[in-house]
C-alpha cells in the first residue's frame, strides 16, 4: 500500500509541477495568436489527454518510467516567433514540426547521435538543467519565507522519518500554509467544462520556416535531449526512436486541436525516477503511469484548473519543483564526476547547461553537450 501511495504521489507532484509551471506560457501563446481563455482550456484538454495516454502506453509497454510533456521551451519560443501569424497558419507550422520529429524517430538518426554521448556528460547536462530549480527554492524564500521555509523543514524531517511520503507531506504542507497565510486567492474559482475546438491548418511556407522549424529544433534540443539524458542518468535504456515516433505522429493529429508540441519530459520525469517514487528502479514506471492518469484528470478539468492555477503563488510551485529535485540533482552530479577522465568535460557541460546561453534560438542544454564533447576531444590524452 505504501509503495502505491509513493508512486501515485510522485506522479501527482510531477503533473502539478509540469502543469502549473508552464500553463501561463500556453495562455500567452493562445493570446498572441488571437485566441480566447476558452481556447486555452481546449488546448490544455487535448494536450493533457495526449500526454496522459502516451505516457501510460509507453511506460507500460517498455516498463520504463517515460513521461510525456508539452514543450515548455517551445511555448516560450512561440510567444515571440508566432506573432503576426494566424491560428490556422500556426497549426500548419505545428504539424510541420511534428512531422520532422516523426522523421527523426523513423530514421533513427537522433538515437544514433544520443548513443555516442558518454553517460557522464548526459548526467552533467541533467544536473545543469535542474540546478537552477534547486537554487530557486532558496531564492524564493525572499518572497515567501514562512511557506517555503516550512516546506524545506517538512522535506528534511520527511526524508528522515517517513521518506516514502516526504514529497506528499511537502505538497500538503505548502498548500495548507499558503492557504492559511492568505497566499491563495479563491475568489475566481468556478466549475466549468472544457470543450474541443478544431482549427483548420493552413500550410504557409513562411510560417513553417519561421515557426515550425525553430519549434522542431527547440523541442529536440531543449526537451527531448534532456529527456533522454534523464533516462540515461538513471540507467534506463531509452526507447528513443519509438518515443519520437509516437510523440511525432500523435502530435500531427492533435495539432489542429492545440497540440503545438509534445515530447519526452525531463524535469518532471526525474521525479518519477527518484527513489521516493519506488526503491526498486524496475517498478518506477508505475509512477509515470500514475502521472499519465493524473494528466488525463487534469485535461478533463482543464477549464476549471486554468482559473485555479492563476490563484496559486508562482513561487510556491517553483519551490515545490526544486525540493522534489534535490535528490536527482545530487545523484546526477555524483554520477557525472565518477571518473577522472571525464571530470573536466563534465564540469564544462554542467556550467554551460546551467547558464543562460542561447545561440541561434537553441538553448543551453544542447550547447552544454556540444561544449562538453569539444572539451573531451581537446583534452583527451591518447
Buried (B, 14 or more C-beta within 10 A) or exposed (E): EEBEEBBBBBBBBBBBBBBBBBBBBBBBBBBBBEBEBBBBBBBBBBBBBBBBBBBBBBBBEBEBBBBBBBBBBBBBBBBEBBEEBBBBBBBBBBBBBBBBBBBBBEEBEBBEBBEEBBBBBBBBBBBBBBBBBBEBBEBBBEBBEEBBBBBBEBBBBBBEEEBBBBBBBBBEBBBEBBEEEEBBEEEEEEEBEBEEBEBEBBBBEEBBEBBBBBBBBBBBBBBBBBBBBBBBBBEBEBBBBBBBBBBBBBBBEBBBBBBBBBBBBBBBBBBBBBBBBBEEBEBBBBBBBBBBBBBBBBBBBBBBBBBBBBEBBBBBBBBBBBBBBBBBBEBBBEBBBEEEBBBBBBBBBBBBBBBEBBEEBBBBBBBBBBBBBEBBEEEEEE
